């Protein structure tokens, strides 16, 4: 439902057609990954303790036509959580 609101805002404000395509592309890439930034994907042993591994970055690799990710040991703070 958020994408419908976003497209309506772009239409109301007279955005160029390329902006519509960028918003739709970003939406479908996020939906197609099956993962979210900050999601725990694995547990590793570090110094005898179990530590979760988080997804820190998702991006689309146009050269290889696939979605890649980066992992981090630290929890990811989203901009909405900092408020």
CORGI-V341902 format. One record per backbone hydrogen bond with DSSP energy under -0.5 kcal/mol. CO is the residue of the C=O (numbers start at 1). NH is the residue of the N-H. If there is no record, write none. Layout:
# CORGI-V341902
CO_NH / CO_NH
This chain:
# CORGI-V341902
1_5 / 2_6 / 3_7 / 4_8 / 5_9 / 6_10 / 7_11 / 8_12 / 9_13 / 10_14 / 10_15 / 11_14 / 16_19 / 16_20 / 17_21 / 18_22 / 19_23 / 20_24 / 21_25 / 22_26 / 23_27 / 24_28 / 25_29 / 26_30 / 27_31 / 28_32 / 29_33 / 30_34 / 36_39 / 39_55 / 42_53 / 44_46 / 44_51 / 46_49 / 49_46 / 49_51 / 51_44 / 53_41 / 53_42 / 54_56 / 54_72 / 55_38 / 57_70 / 59_61 / 59_68 / 60_62 / 61_65 / 61_66 / 66_61 / 66_68 / 68_59 / 70_56 / 70_57 / 72_54 / 76_78 / 78_81 / 78_82 / 80_83
